[in-house]
């Protein structure tokens, strides 16, 4: 996946489960919706060997607010 990112390929992923949140307007799980597809925008490795994915929800309804989010320490 990292090589595909370096080469500029389109990358997507999905979460397991069934999306029952979007239609109801619910938010749980920090903004990650089950049974939903995401665009993978960028992949980075930290100095500690942790891999981070910058993902985008194509519907744009919820935003991740957990660890490593925009407002995370």
C-alpha positions, 0 to 999 in steps of 0.5 A: 500500500505504501508503494502505491501511495508513493506512486500516486495511485488511487487507494480506498478502504472500507470498514466492516459492518453495516452502516446504520449511522449515516441515515440516522445522523448518529456519531459514534466510534470517533467518527468512523462509520461501520460498513463505509468506504473511505479514500486513503489520501496519504500514508505515513510512518512515524519515528516509532514505527506506527503507520498512520492513514489520512482518510477521507469520508466521501460523504463528508458527514462525520470527522474522526475526533480520536487520537491523531485527529486534527485537534489531538495532542 
